[in-house]
Amino acid sequence: MNIENKQSIKEQFSSFCKRNNPKNMEIAVEYFTVFGGLDVTLNMEESLDKLIQKHILKEYKFLRNDVAKFTDGNEKYHRLLSAAALGDRRTNSSFKRAGFSFDDGMDLVEELRDSGFIKLERCSEDVYVSDKITFTAPFLRFWFAFISPIFKSIRDKDYKEFFEVYNNRKAEFTDLVFSQLCHEFIKESFTEDKIYNIGRYWDDNIEIDLVAKTKSGKKIVGTIKYRDKKVSKGELSKLRENAKQAQIDPSIYVIFAKKGFSGELKSLKSENILLVTCKHLKMLCM
């Protein structure tokens, strides 16, 4: 198996869907969060846990060698990457979690960027906050979140600890990849008034999952919820308040949801309030 991290997240997702033909986009997102960027063909009728055990845990030694091509087995890289994969991705908090000074941490970040392992994401607005570390393939993030930190038990074919840790964090772990795909959806959707800038906003108090600007100058803000329940009108109110606090004056609000929306929120749908579910991501697989 090879790690395909030179492609964009959209290209990786399209390749994953064409190779594995998931029966719906919820399954596609969930499985892609683990296997995205790994050129493996999956039996999508099998559970995700079973596929992880078959293609990752039991293949640990081979995959470890593939990952080592990027990291050279450098223990400092592994500490930093695991800190970013398990935390909020901000450089400052990742360095603190990994036990590095800011200067030492930034040296490691630059080396990992040069190797093509990670990218740095900046806040969409002109705010003085830490950049965020982004892995160039979902599989790499999965590896450093759940495999690298407990490699000894996995190496010894004891998978109990892995499944306990993974299943406790599975839902929140999927959030980021779903968010990345939602960004790609917005870029593909605005065909006439094209998106020229897209990202996220964060400061010490609030986060906004999506902030974009179109060629004509329209601003778009969005919230992205990968949850097993319908999103209510309250999320729109919260998004409006967050945009106000961030001093962003949007023309369009967009809400992404895994399981759809409440009737009250659906009644507000308009040209300026867009509601998008998992199934819409199918356009990224074309």
C-alpha positions, 0 to 999 in steps of 0.5 A: 500500500502507498500513501497518496498525500500529494493530491488535494483532499478533493482528489483523494476523496474522489479517488477513494469513492471511485475505488471503493464505491460507498453506498452513501456519502455518510459511509464515504466520509466515515471511512475516508476519515481513516483510509483517505490517502491510502491506496487500498481497496475496501469491502464496503460491506464490512464494518469500519472496525473490521476494515481497520483491523484487517488493513491497518492493525494487522499491516502495522509493520508494513505501514510503519515503514511507509510512514517512516519514509516521511518521518525517518523514525524521528521521535520528535516528529512523532510527538509533535504529529500526535499532539496535533492529531489529538489536539486543536491543531494550533501550533502553540498548543501542539508544541506545549502538548508535545513538550517543545519550545515555540522555536524548536516546534516551528523548526520541526513544523518547517521540516515536516512541511518541506517533506510534504507531511503537513501544511499550515492553515492560517485564520481567514481574517487578520487576527493574531492567533496561532496557525493550525497544523493540517495533515496532507492525508486523512490516513496520516492524521489517523495514524498519529492520533491512534496508532503511533501513540500506542504502537507497542500493543498494536505491534504485539497484536493486542488491539483492545486499547486501540479500539477503546481509544478510537471508538471514544473519539471517533465522532469528534475525529470525523469532524475535521475531514467532514469540514474539509470536504464541505469547504471543497463543496463550497468551492465547487458550488459557486461556479458563476461567482467563484470562491477566491478565498476560503478558510476558517476563523478562530480566536480565543473565544469563538470559532467559525467553521467556514469563512469564504469570499467570492470574486464579486466580494460576497462573504460566506460564513458557515457552521459544520456539524457531523452529528447524529441528530438534526441541526436546529435553528439555534445553530443559525443564531449562534453562527450569526452571533459569532460572525458579529463578534468576529466583525464579519458581515456575511451575505450568505450563511451556510449550514452543513449537517450529517443528519439534516435539519429541523423543520423550523430551520428548513423553513428559513432556507433561501438564497442567503441561507443554504442548507447542505447535507452529506449527500450533496458531497457526491458532487466531489466524487465526479 
